Structures are given as C-alpha cells and as structure tokens.
C-alpha cells in the first residue's frame, strides 16, 4: 500500500469523508445482501453477522455497523488465512478454528482476496464476512452447550478454500454438511455469505476504477491515520494511571467450584492504552475461555467508546491499543480448551472491567455496568435448532437512565420475531415483556431486562449459556446494582425449578422455560 505518512501527505477533508462513507457503504450493502439471501432466522432476522474490508497487509480499512466482537477480531482471521493459503483470483477461504483465526465455532468466517490485476502475486484487498450459524455440530444442538474440549463444541475448520478459482470446492461443502444439524440451512447460509463478498468485490473494483487504485489506497491510509490521531487525542485526557479493576465470571459451567476472576491493569504508555490482563484466572475446564482475538476486540471496543461517534473504526484504533495476556490463562488458552462462551460471555465481562478501570480515570463520565451477558439460549430437537441472544438492561449514565431490553456492548443483534419462531419450530412464546424494576436504582436508573417464557410443543434439548446469575451488574457513583439473571423450567404437573445458567437439559413436550435477563446498574446516589 502507498504510505499516507510524510510532511506533504495531507488529504482533502471532503474526499476523505467521501471515501470513508463509500467504503463503509460497500460493507453495509454486502451485509444487506447476506441478510436477505440467508434463510436462517439467526442471520435473516437476528442479523448475527458482520462485514469488513482489509488492505493488502491485513489492516482493517472499513466495516459496517455490525457486531463489535466479530469486527474487532476479524483481522486475526485475515492474517491466519494469509499465512496458511496461497490465494488466487476467485478464491474464497473459510475458517472457524478459534486457535487459527476464529472466535468460537458457530462463527464461520469467509475471506475473499481481491487482486487489482490478474498478474498480481499477492491480494491487494481482503473482504471478510462472519456469521453465527445456528448449529455447527458437536454434542449439543446449537453448538453452544458446555463441553470439556473444543471438539465437543462442534466442527473445527482450519483455513481452507471453500471456493477455488471461482468454483465451489464440493468436498468442503460436503464435509460441513455431514457434520452439522439442518445441513441445507447451513449450506445455503454459507452461499449467501459468498454472494455478499462477491457483490462487495464488484463495488470495490468499481470504486477503484473511478477513483484510481493508487488514490484509493492512499486515502485508505489517510483514514487509518485520522482515526489514530483522534484516538491519541482522547488518550491525552487520561492521566497515566495505572488503574486496577477486577470482576469475576459466575462459574466455568463445568462444575468447578468458585468464581473465575478477571483482573486488569490499565495504563497510558507511549501514547497507547495498555490493557494488561495478567493475573486473570488460568484457562477453564468449561467453555468460558476467550482467545486473544476476542480480548483485543473488547479492548478496542472500550477505546472506541471514548472516541467521537463519527470516528471511522479502522486499523488506526488498533495502533493505539496494546494487550498483554498470559499464555494458558482464561484470556489466552491453549488448544484444545473449549471457547464457546468466551466470545459471547467473557467478552462482555472484559468490557465491564475495562469500563471500571476507565471510570477511575474519568470519574463521573462513564456509565454503570450493563447486563453483562448475552444470555445465549438454544433450543434444538428433531429437525430443528434455533439460537438467540436475549437482551438485558443498559447501565445508566451521567446524562440519563439506561435503556431497557436492549443488546449492549459486544453484541449488536436483534431479537427473533415471535412469528418466525412459532412458524419454523415447535415452540410457543408464552410471554415476551420487559422485566420491570430489574434496573438498579440511582439518580439515573439502570435499564430493565426482559422476561421470556417458551413452551415446548415437542421434546427438545434446551441449552443456556449465560452470566450474571450469581453476581449483579454493579452501579457507579453510588448507584445500585441491577437484578441478576433468573432461569426456571416448569414441567407439566410439577413446580418450577431453577435452570442452571450454563448447561443443557432434555425436556418433554409441555415444558416451559422462563428466562429473566439482568437489568443495568444505576448511576449516582438516589
């Protein structure tokens, strides 16, 4: 890529904004095509997917406004694919291996190289989309149960070619289809991902032809420099620290007694925000481990929350973040430690801890903790599997109350419509309402969680992977904590019993499952 740095490298501000918006629009359009082409509710309705553009060096250039935990770690996928495969025009790589560029197994990532000319030896750009598939095999329908190792969580795909020179590699499609539940749905969704990247490449080529390849590369560099410059300006507001913060996950889901501590030392050093997570618990037996890519995504997200809303999210932010983890720990596990919940649950707690530390540097400016869990619920039975994350309450802030029943922080998905659930699965939604009074009290009250009650019309396996059951989302500046998660199951003719926050249970037709998600913490003394 042409360097954007140097004393004479000064972009035109109008062109800079135009290039930024056009590149982001390419990713947004690709995402819209993916959403409309996929057939699973998880992608079409919940929009559990992300699209991004990277340069020849694997640096994030632009993204759609999709899911932070996807986008902040997608660069690791690009680098893993570049290292593993010799890519040619028309190729598309697929990967979900958390130890070779993935996050957790249900998130299947496609990487499409773009060559400016047919004679080029190396790609000039990389287009990426990542989608959460409702099942990728493993011991439990939905692939989000508690397993003792990675292999129990589902099919593991190292970087391999899904499409070679424009032709689908049928053996790879067959391999995936043979190892997942509802294979037709999975394979159609994969083809939708591929079609989205094909559309994005056409748009990128048209933009390069219109603007000029060299000019496009130059302005991509300017965009990274711009984001870096503004992020460093935000860091100048912070005293050097260090600030220490800690929290804990409720448990590992595998029966190990006690909480799982997470500890952070946060400092500003040499113009960068250094997240030092050493001192966090060793890797867990259950699937709450988070790989370094997920940790990086949480750290960059925390920094992004300090920056102006219109700031482009790209590699410039990653230049301002340094992350230290300890090998063999919860945040840097060794293969084949299970990781299903690290992407969705541990990532949320990392944000809670990062905000706790930043609140010491910026007293009175940051909100209280939000729900702190994605409340992952999977129901699967004969011929069906449905997965969703249930929203909770947002933490209250210095300017007002937290929002209720909303996805927060590392997720940005929607709910599955009741009609869609009842049309496609033998389930009936008995209740879906705000959990009134679950937000923490304070000068500004935390947002409320929600209450969802599901009746099984056929036998099924129900899996819950959630947090904030033993602990509560804390308030800030004297505000009270939000209420904890509650989960119950009622069998026909029996009294309700508690449903474990991490685990799977086989239930008969007529059983009812009720989930009440946490509220956000309150801000300020009442």
Secondary structure, 3 states (H helix, E strand, C coil): CCCCCCCCCCCCHHHHHHHHHHHHHHHHHHHHHHHHHCCCHHHHCCCCEEEEEEECCCCEEEECCCCHHHHCCHHHHHHHHHHHCCCCCCCEEEECCCCCCCCCCCEEEEEEEECCCCCCCCCCEEEEEEEECCCCCCCCCCCCCCCCCHHHHCCCCCCEEEEECCEECHHHHHHHHHCCCCHHHHHHHHHHHHHHHHHHHHHHHHHHHHHCHHHHHHHHHHHHHHHHHHHHHHHCCCCCEEEEEEEEECCCCCCCCCCEEEEEEEEEECCEEEEECCCCCECCCCCCCCCHHHHHHHHHHHHHHHCCCCCCCCHHHHCCEEEECCCCECCECCCCCCCCCHHHHHHHHHHHHHHHHHHHHCCCCCCCCCCCCCCEEEEEECCEEEEEECCECCCCECCECCCCCECCCCCCCCCCCHHHHHHHCCEEEEEEEEECCCCCCCCECCCCEEEEEEEECCCEEEEEECCCCCCCCCCECCCCCCCCCEEEEECCCCCCEECCCEEEEEECCCCEEEEECCCCCCECCC
